[in-house]
Amino acid sequence: MKKFVPYANEADVLHIGHLCIENRLDRITISGDVDLMADQAGLRDARALLQVLTDVVARLAAQDLPATLPPPDVKTVANPFG
């Protein structure tokens, strides 16, 4: 598994089973599913997921966090194809 540094960039994506873990500067998005089977592959996936979540928790715990983040500033732009 490649090194995944939580909140480091807007590009890294990990796949564990059919689980997709996307890195962002202000959030980690986890979507999809993974079956943690009682076999070597299941153990490998469980360890990978545990490592990612451990890294996320450590990164969050090391910061002075706000109670909540403000909603994103969304802007509407004219359709360049319309």
KACORKA-V219644 format. One record per residue. N is the residue number from 0. PSI is psi as a letter, one per 30 degrees, with the letter a starting at -180 (NA if undefined). OMEGA is omega in radians with two decimals (* if undefined). Layout:
N;PSI;OMEGA, N;PSI;OMEGA
This chain:
0;k;3.12, 1;l;-3.12, 2;k;3.13, 3;j;-3.13, 4;j;-3.08, 5;k;3.07, 6;g;-3.06, 7;f;-3.07, 8;a;-3.13, 9;g;-2.99, 10;e;-3.02, 11;k;3.06, 12;k;3.06, 13;l;3.04, 14;k;3.04, 15;j;-2.97, 16;b;3.07, 17;g;3.09, 18;k;3.13, 19;k;-3.14, 20;j;-3.05, 21;k;3.12, 22;k;3.01, 23;l;3.13, 24;f;-3.08, 25;g;-3.13, 26;l;2.96, 27;k;3.14, 28;k;3.12, 29;k;3.13, 30;l;3.12, 31;a;-3.13, 32;l;3.06, 33;k;3.04, 34;j;3.10, 35;i;-3.08, 36;l;3.12, 37;i;3.09, 38;a;-3.09, 39;e;3.12, 40;e;3.10, 41;e;3.09, 42;e;3.12, 43;e;3.14, 44;e;3.12, 45;e;3.11, 46;e;3.13, 47;e;3.12, 48;e;3.10, 49;e;-3.14, 50;e;3.13, 51;e;-3.11, 52;e;3.06, 53;e;3.11, 54;e;3.12, 55;e;-3.13, 56;e;3.13, 57;e;-3.13, 58;e;3.12, 59;e;-3.10, 60;f;-3.11, 61;f;-3.08, 62;l;2.98, 63;j;-3.00, 64;k;3.01, 65;l;3.09, 66;e;3.07, 67;l;3.05, 68;k;3.06, 69;l;3.10, 70;l;-3.14, 71;k;3.10, 72;j;-3.08, 73;k;3.14, 74;k;3.06, 75;k;3.11, 76;l;3.12, 77;k;3.11, 78;j;-3.10, 79;f;-3.11, 80;f;-3.06, 81;NA;*
